[in-house]
Amino acid sequence: MGRGKIVIRRIDNSTSRQVTFSKRRNGLLKKAKELSILCDAEVGLVIFSSTGKLYDYANTRSDYHL
């Protein structure tokens, strides 16, 4: 049997929200790197935190721009 549905909503506790953001950000960056290696794909990922801080990943040449 499959998993049940969960309700997606904002995390009210700011500390928990920041911890969750950091863990999910690291997971996304890892998946982007794995995808680029396993599939020889050009991957770019841009993430902004709630404070506006930029996190990015790109496996291609640095002269590519969005």
C-alpha positions, 0 to 999 in steps of 0.5 A: 500500500502507498503512503498517505497524503500529508498536508503541506503547510508553512512551519511556524517555528522559525528554528525548525523551519531553518533546519528543514530548509538546510536539510532540504537544500543540501538534499536538492544540491546532492540530487542535482550533482548526482543527476549531472554525473549519472546522466551527463546532463547540464544542471543548474539549480538556484535556491533563495532562502527566506532571508534572500540568501542565494544558493546555487549549483551549476556543473557546466561552464561558468559563462552560461547565464539564465 
